[in-house]
Amino acid sequence: MAEVEKADEREKQTHRRGFGVSTVYEKLRNEIIELRLAPGSPIDELQLSERFSLSRTPIREALVRLSAEGLITTLTNRATIVSQIDFLGLPEFFDALTLMYRVTTRLAAANHTEADIAQIRTLQSAFALAVEERDALAMISTNRDFHVAIAQAGGNRHYVELFTRLLDEGRRILRLYYSSFNDVLPNQYVSEHEDMIQAIIDRDVEKADALARAHADQIVKQIRSYITADTRQSANLSF
């Protein structure tokens, strides 16, 4: 009987730890993507342990997951920080992202099944709802899932893996995109998804390609404009 009670207690502790890991991971992930935890911010295990009222073991497990996603970085001195955004590398990132928008949408137009279309439509509905509710985190996640579903409809697993990695890597960049609209995304950009879906359904490969490229181009242009906006007039200099 005692052995059974011990086993039950171990199971409860494992469950609590698993729940704690998920809670810490999701909370920190959202704060990093939302840029409430700024790039370069220190990540302290002890402070997190106190904040979440957990031992350091689940904290470390959550940090391992965040590190695997590239959201936090351990420096050579073993300090851990929120990963920097590589603004200098953005041109290469945008080139790769645009290419993947195009190639995955082309392949989806050529290779999709009815089940693929159903999944893509479901995710588009979720994205439209997130836009309507001005929920930036939901917009980021549903937009990501929408484009991954298109890639999956294309049938090339290597493209799916590459595009998924790029979309995940670009979550904070996409946060800047939505911020540039104060999280009120114009309906025309929701409609761009609808146009892409229709081109895929019609198996119009060239139109799907053109729409995907235009979609990527407007996102890149908006982000670049937002990042390079001149805010120097806010500087307060006194001599």
URHUMO-V194992 format. One record per pair of residues at least 6 apart in sequence whose C-alpha atoms are under 6 Angstrom apart, sorted by the first residue. I is the first residue (numbers start at 1). J is the second residue. Records with the same first field share a line. If there is no record, write none. Layout:
I = J  J
This chain:
17 = 58
21 = 58  62
25 = 62
31 = 37
33 = 172
39 = 82  83  84
40 = 81  82  84
41 = 81  82
42 = 80  81
43 = 80  81
49 = 55  56
66 = 72
71 = 83
72 = 81  82  83
73 = 80  81  83
74 = 80
98 = 216
101 = 212
102 = 209  212  213
104 = 151  154
105 = 208
106 = 205  208  209
107 = 154
108 = 150  153  154
109 = 200  203  205
110 = 203
111 = 154
112 = 153
116 = 153
120 = 146  149
123 = 146
127 = 139  142
130 = 138  139
134 = 183
151 = 160
152 = 160
177 = 223
196 = 208
199 = 208
